[in-house]
Amino acid sequence: MSPHFVVTLAPGRMPAGDPPYWQRAIDDKAGARRALTADIGTLLERFGLPVWTTHEYRPAGIGWSPDERASGLDRVYRLILQHNREIPAGLINSIKLLPDVADARPGRIAATRLPDATPVAAALGLRGDDAARRAVGLPEARKLTRGEGITVAVIDTGVDLSHPNLKPRLIAGKDFVDILEGQSDFIGDMIGADDVPDDEVGHGTHVTGIIAATGDGAPEGIAPAVRVLPVRVLATMQRGGEKVGAGLVENINNGVKWAVDQGVDVINMSLGVRHDGGGLPHREVIDYAARKGVTIVAAAGNDGQEAFYYPGAFPSVIAVGSMGADGNPSIFSTYGPQISLIAPGEEILSTAIGGGFAHASGTSHAAPFAAGAAALVHSLARRRGGRLGAPIVKRILTDSADRLGARFRDRHAGFGRLNIADALRLADARMQ
């Protein structure tokens, strides 16, 4: 995607015409030639900046639904520069001052460090539940449900689509990565959003295995009977001698909305973006997911500091920190009042690209423990003939967590250690 910026019109304001969705405009720009509004057009002429005007999101149906409108998705537009140049200084702030505009922000790339994974030759003979899974009460939880009837979206670097431990659980996903600017910093597949969300670096594959691996020669996933919708939103960038997952924030947002529109029950986002000015990252799509009743689980971050990473810092999201084998928060785990709970995140054994297995550490690998737990709670509710909303599922997981001490909530551990067995007992009581 060429350089672009995003404009959200104020409620009740209408664009000039009906711009096309940005992905459609890549191939057919006929409908993207007009200015978004007359005032924005005047500003762009003053700055000498021709753009293509497009919708940031695509409606789930023929027209915008009440939930989409309530979240403001119908008012968000992507303005793509027709020439590869920098956005002029002062343009974004000038657009923000216009009466028709609620917000404007430059498009940017979000990056998340990809924790080193240590391959193992033959899964070390591990089968069934290992220590990390026993620590969260999984053997008892399995007596109630294995996640039947639930779909979990993994918003990440993609998934090894042919991995024997994952293939039976995967449904048709999508690749939203489309980066044209700064290609020299990226390696592998970075352009041409398509329907093949294959993983090139292993992060999404490892995360997916924690949730749903079949357990053939290695530990089963937390919810091995769920269906998994793989959504690739991160490509691979080489930075300072290490690999990081990187993608346009706007394309991550599109991946979230698309997943919600596919009817998923849970979304795992083992990624996070610091807020550094402008609107909060992912705000409108997280609000939309909440309105649709989708449980979102996100990694807290790995900087070992008190900091806010989004989407984890949104109140509706389950923000997961990491704990070690001793049950205490990991030293690298980001902390603060936004943390919901902690889960195993050190030396976790899971699936790796190429059909193998690997150990990896980080809150990226703690989050899928909670996402799997949320899927089990949703599954149990369905088995009991009902449904639980996302806020209730979050409350069940936090109310059933094991407190670290006398305090009701801890800045490093939130409400405590994930306890899936107790969560299902509490959910079962709620369904009586």
Beta strands, then each sheet from edge to edge (+ up, - down):
strand 1: 4-9
strand 2: 51-55
strand 3: 76-81
strand 4: 101-106
strand 5: 109-113
strand 6: 117-120
strand 7: 151-156
strand 8: 174-175
strand 9: 186-187
strand 10: 227-232
strand 11: 235-239
strand 12: 242-248
strand 13: 266-269
strand 14: 273-274
strand 15: 295-299
strand 16: 309-310
strand 17: 318-323
strand 18: 341-344
strand 19: 348-352
strand 20: 356-360
sheet 1: 2+ 3- 1+ 4-
sheet 2: 5+ 12- 11+ 9-
sheet 3: 6+ 20- 19+
sheet 4: 8+ 10+ 7+ 13+ 15+ 17+ 18+
sheet 5: 14+ 16-
end
